[in-house]
């Protein structure tokens, strides 16, 4: 066995303002009740909310606060994320702090949630880090997970656990739960997907094992989620296959399949999809391409406004 204790903090926090005192209070409570926890993961944008106007340099006040928390409790800490100001650009960045209070990595979200997460610059680096005598961990943030190449790259760099802070308050959370399970199974790794509640999420954080098995799924309210995982499960799955069956990482390694799309070829269809823009009323996202000239017109049975 290679046990390791991780806690996700699914907290009810404000979408605007300083949430650090509340986060620290809940961390203190967690560690008082569950002192065996070795790593803590917060949700995306937990510290300062969802406005890019809160962006601050790193190192900076919020990151210093996380360093202090980690050192006080002697735990690994993943900040969730907050907006970072760097060279005049804003990034959505998660800090990884070790038990000595040192920042060992920063992951800048690779895929901001466009067209909604406006004004945020995509990161360009994949982040993994080692917990000595335990294993290798990767970091991704929310929408990153929707692009399977991001998780596969982390695993190709040796990640056995993917730590995944999330801010999802919308109806696609159910889809994300399926993606978390499939990501864990196809990459034979643990997936730790921590969402917020209140202004910063609708909960249902999930921790998934390397067979795609749900170890725990939270509800819609605030929860502290301490759980022990066994990294030996990852190594065994990758050795003999998922439940003794498929060995997708070895098959991917040994495959001679070429993917033309990654060489910039066969992209013609993508070019037909139009701009990456938020749907508005009256666009093709409306009912049958809603004709705005007919909005407010008298209802005639059997006739839908905008149709002929």
Phi, psi and omega in degrees: 000151172226076186284150176206136186257118180242141173236129169264139177250103176268096190249150174269111187226164179281147175280352179215128180117179185273111179262001186300318179300318178295318179296318179295320180297317180289326175296316178301318180294315178306311185288333175291323183273324183235069186292351179278353180295136183250343180213142180233135181237124174267173180270167182299137176056028182292322191291315190232003178088186192261013178263124176300344177296344179275003185303141179218157179294159171235125003292153181196187189302314182294314181295322176301322179297318178294323177298318179295317179299314182297315181294322181297318184261357179056051178232157166288142184221128173252119193292354191086272165175163164209167184285132182250136175258118183218118178053041177079002179246156180250129177238154173262105197235133174256132175262140173249121184242135180272174184295348175271359181086017181261137175283118183257345180196154170226126176255121176263123185311126184282328183233085170306149187281071178281146011269017185266322182274067186287148175081008182250129182274135177291144170284175184224003185239144175267138189241122168231155176211157182256136166263113186306137177065012179237295182166190184251136183240144174245160181233133168221164184231121168043255188297340176309322186295335181290350180247100190300337178299329182294314180292319180297324178294318178300318180291323176297336176270005173104003183296133176253341177226132174253121178265124195225082174296141186223147166231096179232118179242013190245176188288355178273007178299324180299322177294319180299325178298322176293320179295319179300316179294315182292325177298315179298316184290314185287341178250001177050057182217169170277144176236120181247099189249105187248118179255162174262181173226172185076228181295337189245033173147168176246023172076214184057043170302152183216143173239124188239140178273173187289355172259011183078013182275134179280115177282323176198139172232125182282169175268209185261000182251177181297135178214147167258130190236080175273132182208145177260126175252161181237106182293344175297335177296321178297312184295321179291319179298319180288337179281311189246355179106158179294112185054036180075014185244249187295144176237071190297326181291319177294320179296320178296317179300318188271355185287148174253012180293134174255141181250097185303330183300328181282346176264011179082011181259167179049042178256006185302319181298317180305323183292346179273356189279349179086181185287157174277094187220154179287130177297140177237164176299137181093350175276181180293350175285344178285175182294114178052036180067058187315128178273108185296340178293339183258359178297129181088358178290152179302142179283128175244121181308132178087356181238124177264125179308136180093355178248163182226000000 
